[in-house]
Every structure is written in structure tokens, then in C-alpha cells.
């Protein structure tokens, strides 16, 4: 795995060129577009099911007391809860089911997380690297926001679509991290001196170079990435030109593309 840095360190790097609040929005957008990959070193996904769903299940209607919870455990993987295990919510009483836990150690690597956790978050603490979701019904969430092998959707494969549709999850993630190479690439391309920034005041930019840079980040995150071999700079120029053509119908002069591509290659060579 590539070297990861905490979200606070990533913001420290990006904040040298832009306000910290803007950098948080930028990272969120890049995660959504798939240009930046987010990881968490620690995660706790706790699943719950409404007790009313268990009581209304016709296969369990005959049982009560210990017999009821024994049948529930066999069919739903719900451990017979004590009073303190039950969770009271505005939607009713919830009983815990099998959950998932991971943490950073020699045996467990940081988990890649999809944009869905940012989209549904009740709290994102970028400085501490925490994401909290009090309640999420994954069957109602946009599946495209999550990774295909996301742990929550693993429950759907195990339980079936009908049982899964009743589940609710509480999520607590920490150790939010990013690949250092992606963050350094974002910060390294556009870091003008105070004199150059002053020259730009009141002068609109014709070309969206930041947008083109995002497409290059996507190229860098591919399996082959961006190396130092001959022809790599031309690959960057072609990627940026394609992005401009796709988004505006035109492209900057070749010399301008080469200038930015050369800066990217120089930065990568230095690092």
C-alpha cells in the first residue's frame, strides 16, 4: 500500500495554498469524483434490527421468552439481548446484530472507504480524522456511493434482500487518511508566490487548470500511475488536452499544456 498520511496532515499541506475550509470541500469533491482515495485505520460498524420486525416474523410467532431469542439467534444472528443491549430510538426499539470491527495492526490494514460515508455523515472531524453516522439504512442509500465490497452490503449477501431491507447501522470511523502522493500532487502544481497572486487579482482565468489537474490525479491513481519513463510527460499533456476538449470543446495551446505537464514531472522527480 502507498504511504498514507492523516487527514490533519493532508490539510496542513493543502492549506499552504488555500483556506482550510475550502480544502475540506475540495477533498470531499475529489473523493466523490474518484480522484482521491480515502482510508480509515479504525472502524466500527454496528448493525441493528427493529424488535418489531422480529416479533412480526411469522416463523417466530410461536415462541416466547428464551425460546423466542433462541429462534431469533438461529435465524437472524441476533444474540439474545439484555435490557442494556436494546437501543431506544424514535423509530422504535432496536436489537443488535452481527457487527464489523477493524483496526490498524500487523494483521489489519487500513480499509478504503467510499464516498457514501461522507455523504451520510452526521459529523466529520477532519482534524481528528473521525466520521460518525448515527443511523443509516444502507438499502435506501445510493449504492454507487459505496464500494462494491463494502462491509454493510456484505450483510445483504448473507441475509438476503428481504432481511437486509430491515437493517439499520451505526458507523464510527477513525484514522481518516489519504495517499501522500495524491495530496502532494494537488498542492505542488498550484502554489504561486505572493507576487503572482497579486498579479491575478481581478483578472479572470480562461482555463480551469485545477479541473485538468484533477484528471491527472485520476491518471496517477491508475495501476500504471505516472513514472519517469520517456513519454510520460506526453501522456500527461494528452490527458489534460482530452479533459479540456471534453469539458469546453477546446484546449489551450500545446506550449501551455507542456508547461504544466513539465511542472508535474519536475515535482514528481524531486519527490
DADAJO-V724190 format. One record per pair of residues at least 24 apart in sequence whose C-alpha atoms are under 10 Angstrom apart, sorted by the first residue. I is the first residue (numbers start at 0). J is the second residue. D is the distance in Angstrom with one decimal. If there is no record, write none. Layout:
BEGIN
{{I/J/D} {I/J/D}}
END
This chain:
BEGIN
{{0/108/8.9} {0/109/9.4} {0/178/9.0} {1/177/9.3} {1/178/6.3} {1/179/7.8} {1/180/8.1} {2/176/9.7} {2/177/8.3} {2/178/5.8} {2/179/6.0} {2/180/7.8} {3/37/9.5} {3/38/8.4} {3/109/9.3} {3/175/9.5} {3/176/5.9} {3/177/5.3} {3/178/4.5} {3/179/5.5} {3/180/8.6} {3/181/9.8} {3/182/9.9} {4/38/9.7} {4/174/9.4} {4/175/8.6} {4/176/5.3} {4/177/5.5} {4/178/6.3} {4/179/5.7} {4/180/9.5} {4/182/9.0} {5/38/9.3} {5/39/9.2} {5/40/9.7} {5/125/9.0} {5/126/8.7} {5/127/8.6} {5/128/7.0} {5/174/6.7} {5/175/6.0} {5/176/4.3} {5/177/6.5} {5/178/9.0} {5/179/9.0} {6/37/9.2} {6/38/9.6} {6/39/9.9} {6/124/9.2} {6/125/5.9} {6/126/6.6} {6/127/7.7} {6/128/5.8} {6/129/9.3} {6/174/7.9} {6/175/5.6} {6/176/5.1} {6/177/6.6} {6/178/9.8} {6/182/10.0} {7/124/9.4} {7/125/6.1} {7/126/4.7} {7/127/6.9} {7/128/7.0} {7/174/10.0} {7/175/8.7} {7/176/8.5} {7/177/10.0} {8/125/9.7} {8/126/8.5} {8/176/8.9} {8/177/9.3} {8/179/9.3} {8/182/9.6} {9/125/9.5} {9/126/9.7} {9/176/8.1} {9/177/7.2} {9/178/8.9} {9/179/7.5} {9/181/9.6} {9/182/6.3} {9/183/8.4} {9/186/9.5} {10/125/8.2} {10/126/8.3} {10/182/8.8} {10/186/10.0} {11/126/9.7} {12/179/9.8} {12/182/7.5} {12/183/7.4} {12/185/9.3} {12/186/6.7} {12/187/9.3} {13/182/7.3} {13/183/8.1} {13/184/9.9} {13/185/7.5} {13/186/5.4} {13/187/9.0} {13/190/9.5} {14/186/8.6} {15/186/7.9} {15/190/7.9} {16/185/9.9} {16/186/7.0} {16/187/9.2} {16/189/7.5} {16/190/5.6} {16/191/8.0} {16/192/9.6} {17/186/9.3} {17/189/9.9} {17/190/9.0} {23/123/10.0} {23/125/7.6} {26/177/9.7} {26/182/9.2} {27/114/7.9} {27/117/7.5} {27/118/9.0} {28/114/9.1} {29/114/9.5} {29/213/7.6} {29/216/9.4} {29/217/9.5} {30/112/9.6} {30/113/7.8} {30/114/6.1} {30/115/9.8} {30/117/9.0} {31/113/8.2} {31/114/5.4} {31/115/8.5} {31/117/8.9} {31/118/8.9} {31/144/7.8} {32/114/8.8} {32/213/9.1} {32/214/9.8} {32/217/9.2} {33/113/9.0} {33/114/8.5} {33/213/9.6} {33/214/10.0} {33/216/9.5} {33/217/7.3} {33/220/9.4} {34/181/8.7} {34/213/6.6} {34/214/7.4} {34/215/8.7} {34/216/5.9} {34/217/4.7} {34/218/8.4} {34/219/8.9} {34/220/7.3} {34/221/9.7} {35/177/7.6} {35/178/7.9} {35/181/6.8} {35/182/8.4} {35/213/8.9} {35/216/7.5} {35/217/7.5} {35/219/10.0} {35/220/7.9} {36/111/7.1} {36/112/7.8} {36/113/8.1} {36/114/9.2} {36/176/8.7} {36/177/6.3} {36/178/7.1} {36/181/8.7} {36/217/10.0} {36/220/8.6} {37/109/9.7} {37/110/8.5} {37/111/5.8} {37/112/5.8} {37/113/7.2} {37/114/8.3} {37/175/7.0} {37/176/6.0} {37/177/5.3} {37/178/7.8} {38/108/9.6} {38/109/6.0} {38/110/5.4} {38/111/4.3} {38/112/5.5} {38/113/8.6} {38/172/9.6} {38/173/9.2} {38/174/7.7} {38/175/5.7} {38/176/5.1} {38/177/6.2} {38/178/8.6} {39/101/9.3} {39/102/8.6} {39/103/8.8} {39/108/9.1} {39/109/5.4} {39/110/5.5} {39/111/6.6} {39/112/7.0} {39/128/8.3} {39/129/8.6} {39/130/9.2} {39/172/6.4} {39/173/5.8} {39/174/4.9} {39/175/4.5} {39/176/6.0} {39/177/8.8} {40/101/7.6} {40/102/5.6} {40/103/5.1} {40/104/8.9} {40/107/8.6} {40/108/7.0} {40/109/4.2} {40/110/6.4} {40/111/8.9} {40/128/9.7} {40/172/8.0} {40/173/6.3} {40/174/4.8} {40/175/6.8} {40/176/7.7} {41/100/7.6} {41/101/5.5} {41/102/4.2} {41/103/6.2} {41/104/9.7} {41/107/9.4} {41/108/9.2} {41/109/7.1} {41/110/8.0} {41/129/9.4} {41/171/8.4} {41/172/5.8} {41/173/5.1} {41/174/6.0} {41/175/8.4} {42/99/7.8} {42/100/5.5} {42/101/5.2} {42/102/6.4} {42/103/9.3} {42/109/9.0} {42/110/8.2} {42/112/10.0} {42/129/9.7} {42/130/9.4} {42/170/7.6} {42/171/6.0} {42/172/4.4} {42/173/6.3} {42/174/8.6} {42/175/9.9} {43/98/7.6} {43/99/5.9} {43/100/4.6} {43/101/6.7} {43/102/8.8} {43/131/9.9} {43/168/10.0} {43/169/8.2} {43/170/5.9} {43/171/5.2} {43/172/6.3} {43/173/8.9} {44/97/9.2} {44/98/5.6} {44/99/5.1} {44/100/6.4} {44/101/9.1} {44/132/9.6} {44/150/8.2} {44/151/7.7} {44/168/6.6} {44/169/5.9} {44/170/4.7} {44/171/6.6} {44/172/8.3} {45/95/7.4} {45/96/7.4} {45/97/7.3} {45/98/4.5} {45/99/6.5} {45/100/8.4} {45/134/9.9} {45/151/9.3} {45/167/8.5} {45/168/5.5} {45/169/5.2} {45/170/6.4} {45/171/8.6} {46/77/9.8} {46/93/9.4} {46/94/8.5} {46/95/5.9} {46/96/5.2} {46/97/6.3} {46/98/5.4} {46/99/8.3} {46/134/9.7} {46/135/9.6} {46/136/9.9} {46/151/8.4} {46/154/9.3} {46/166/6.8} {46/167/5.8} {46/168/4.5} {46/169/6.5} {46/170/8.8} {47/77/8.7} {47/85/9.2} {47/86/8.6} {47/92/9.5} {47/93/5.7} {47/94/5.3} {47/95/4.4} {47/96/5.3} {47/97/8.3} {47/98/8.6} {47/134/9.7} {47/165/8.7} {47/166/5.8} {47/167/5.2} {47/168/6.0} {47/169/8.1} {48/75/9.3} {48/77/8.6} {48/86/9.9} {48/91/9.9} {48/92/8.5} {48/93/5.3} {48/94/5.4} {48/95/6.5} {48/96/7.0} {48/162/9.2} {48/163/9.2} {48/164/9.7} {48/165/6.3} {48/166/5.0} {48/167/6.1} {48/168/8.7} {49/85/9.6} {49/86/9.3} {49/87/9.7} {49/88/9.6} {49/90/8.1} {49/91/6.6} {49/92/5.8} {49/93/4.4} {49/94/6.2} {49/95/9.0} {49/165/7.4} {49/166/7.6} {49/167/8.2} {50/85/8.9} {50/86/9.8} {50/91/7.8} {50/92/5.8} {50/93/5.5} {50/94/6.0} {50/95/9.5} {51/91/7.9} {51/92/7.7} {51/93/8.4} {51/94/9.7} {52/93/9.5} {52/162/9.3} {52/165/7.5} {52/166/9.7} {53/77/9.8} {53/93/10.0} {53/94/9.2} {53/165/9.9} {72/96/9.1} {74/158/9.2} {75/158/7.9} {75/162/8.3} {76/158/9.5} {88/134/9.9} {93/166/9.5} {93/167/8.7} {94/167/10.0} {95/166/9.8} {95/167/9.5} {95/168/9.4} {96/166/8.9} {96/167/9.7} {96/168/9.6} {97/154/9.0} {98/150/9.2} {98/151/9.0} {98/154/9.4} {98/168/8.8} {98/169/9.6} {98/170/10.0} {99/150/7.4} {99/151/8.6} {99/170/9.7} {100/150/9.8} {100/171/9.7} {100/172/9.7} {101/172/9.5} {102/172/9.8} {102/173/9.2} {102/174/9.2} {103/174/8.9} {109/174/8.4} {109/175/9.1} {109/176/8.6} {110/149/9.7} {110/175/9.7} {110/176/9.8} {111/146/8.5} {111/149/9.1} {111/175/9.7} {111/176/9.3} {111/177/9.6} {112/144/9.8} {112/145/7.5} {112/146/7.1} {112/149/7.8} {112/150/9.9} {112/172/9.6} {112/175/9.4} {113/143/9.0} {113/144/6.2} {113/145/4.7} {113/146/5.4} {113/147/9.2} {113/149/8.1} {114/143/8.9} {114/144/5.3} {114/145/6.2} {114/146/8.4} {115/140/7.9} {115/141/7.7} {115/142/8.1} {115/143/8.1} {115/144/4.5} {115/145/5.2} {115/146/8.5} {116/144/8.2} {116/145/7.7} {116/170/8.5} {116/171/9.8} {116/172/9.1} {117/144/9.3} {118/144/8.0} {118/145/9.9} {119/144/9.9} {120/170/8.8} {120/171/9.6} {121/170/9.9} {122/171/9.8} {123/172/9.6} {123/173/9.9} {123/175/9.7} {124/173/9.2} {124/175/9.2} {125/173/9.9} {125/174/9.7} {125/175/7.7} {125/176/9.7} {126/175/9.3} {127/173/7.8} {127/174/7.6} {127/175/8.1} {128/172/8.2} {128/173/5.5} {128/174/5.1} {128/175/4.4} {128/176/7.4} {129/171/7.5} {129/172/5.6} {129/173/4.3} {129/174/6.6} {129/175/6.3} {130/170/7.8} {130/171/6.0} {130/172/5.0} {130/173/6.4} {130/174/9.1} {130/175/8.0} {131/169/8.0} {131/170/5.9} {131/171/4.8} {131/172/6.5} {131/173/8.7} {132/168/8.3} {132/169/5.8} {132/170/5.0} {132/171/6.5} {132/172/8.8} {133/167/9.8} {133/168/7.8} {133/169/5.1} {133/170/6.6} {133/171/8.4} {134/167/6.6} {134/168/5.7} {134/169/5.1} {134/170/7.6} {135/166/8.8} {135/167/5.7} {135/168/5.3} {135/169/6.5} {135/170/8.1} {136/163/9.4} {136/164/7.9} {136/165/8.1} {136/166/6.5} {136/167/4.9} {136/168/6.5} {136/169/9.2} {137/163/8.7} {137/164/8.1} {137/165/9.6} {137/166/7.8} {137/167/7.2} {137/168/7.7} {138/163/7.3} {138/164/5.7} {138/165/8.4} {138/166/8.2} {138/167/9.0} {139/164/8.3} {178/220/9.6} {180/216/9.5} {180/219/9.0} {180/220/9.3} {180/267/8.8} {180/270/8.8} {181/213/9.9} {181/215/10.0} {181/216/6.6} {181/217/9.2} {181/219/7.9} {181/220/7.9} {182/216/9.4} {183/266/9.0} {183/267/9.2} {183/270/9.0} {184/212/8.7} {184/213/9.7} {184/215/9.3} {184/216/7.5} {184/219/9.3} {184/263/7.6} {184/266/7.8} {184/267/7.9} {184/270/9.9} {185/209/8.7} {185/212/7.4} {185/213/8.0} {185/215/9.7} {185/216/7.8} {185/263/9.8} {187/262/8.7} {187/263/7.8} {187/266/6.9} {187/267/9.2} {188/212/8.0} {188/259/7.8} {188/260/9.4} {188/262/6.9} {188/263/6.4} {188/266/8.0} {189/259/9.6} {189/262/9.7} {205/251/9.2} {206/243/8.4} {206/247/9.3} {206/249/10.0} {206/250/8.4} {206/251/7.4} {207/243/8.3} {207/246/9.8} {207/247/9.7} {208/239/8.7} {208/243/9.0} {208/251/9.9} {208/256/9.5} {208/259/8.7} {210/239/9.0} {210/242/8.2} {210/243/8.7} {210/246/9.5} {211/235/9.9} {211/236/9.9} {211/238/8.2} {211/239/5.4} {211/240/8.2} {211/241/9.0} {211/242/6.1} {211/243/7.0} {211/246/9.7} {211/256/9.9} {211/259/9.9} {212/238/9.5} {212/239/7.4} {212/242/9.4} {212/259/9.1} {212/260/9.6} {212/263/9.4} {213/239/9.3} {213/242/9.5} {214/238/7.1} {214/239/6.9} {214/241/9.4} {214/242/6.9} {214/243/9.9} {215/239/6.9} {215/242/9.2} {215/260/9.4} {215/263/9.4} {225/263/9.9} {225/264/8.7} {225/267/8.7} {226/264/8.7} {226/267/8.4} {226/268/8.9} {227/264/7.5} {227/265/9.6} {227/267/8.2} {227/268/7.1} {231/260/9.3} {231/264/8.3} {232/256/10.0} {232/257/7.9} {232/259/9.7} {232/260/5.9} {232/261/6.8} {232/262/9.7} {232/263/8.4} {232/264/6.6} {232/265/9.9} {233/257/8.1} {233/260/7.9} {233/261/9.4} {234/260/8.9} {235/259/9.0} {235/260/5.9} {235/261/9.0} {235/263/8.6} {235/264/8.9} {236/260/5.8} {236/261/9.0}}
END
